[in-house]
């Protein structure tokens, strides 16, 4: 077996917030991970859909970003976007 080539192998302290809320159409169960790794952005995991994205304020302004990242309808994405504006 050849030697493993690491691009990086870091251990970092993180802060994780778990939050669950009901939207008009669906439930959101999120794990929001903050670290210095992503230049002030958060790693937002949707536990129910097994999807995640690295999100900052600029990403929330990007048309279709949440819809694509989390496979959401426009209405569901707007509810998630509204919540994320409060924490990003």
N, C-alpha and C positions, 0 to 999 in steps of 0.2 A: 504494500500500500504506500502511495506517495505521501509526502509531507503535506499537511493541510496549510493552505495559504490564507491567512486572515487579512481582511481589509481593515477591520478594527475589532477590538474585543475590550470594551470599556464597561466599568461598573459605575453607576451614577445614582445619587440620591434623587428620588422623585416624590412628588406629592400627588395622590390620587383622590379624586372626588367621585363618589358613586351617587348617581341621581336617577330617579325614575319619575316620570310624569305622564299624564294622559293628555293627548291631543284630541282634536275633534274626531279623528278617524282611527288613530292608533296610539299604542303605548310606546314610550321611549324609555329604554333602560340603558343608561350611558355610564361609561367609566371615562373620566377626563383626567389625563395624566399630564402633569406639568414637570418640565425639567429644563435644563439649559441647552439640551441637545438641539432643539428645533428653533433657536433664535427667537424665543418669546412666543412661539406658537404652541398650541396644545395638541396632544394626540387624543382624539376623541373616538372611543370604541363604542359601537352600538352592539350590545351583548346579544340582543334578540336576533339581529340579522347577520351577525358575524362579519360586520364591515367596519372599517375604520378609515380615518383621514387625519392628516396633520392640518390643523385649522388655526388661522389668524384672522384678524379683522379684514385684511385684504381678500382673503378667500371667501368671506361671507358676502362680499360685494360682487364676486365673480358670477355672472349669470350661469345657471345650470350646474354649479359646482356641487352643491349638496344633493341635488336631484341625482346626479351621476354617481357620486361617491357612496351614497346610501341607498340608491335605487328607490327613490321616493317620488311621489306625485308632487306637483307644484305646490298644492295646498299643504301637504305634510312637510315638505321642505321649508315652507315659510314658517310653520310652527317651530320647527327645530332651529331655524335661523334666528327667530325672535328670542328663543331661549339662549342661544349661543352668544348673541350680542351682549347679553347681561354678564357673561363670564370671560369673554375674550378681550 
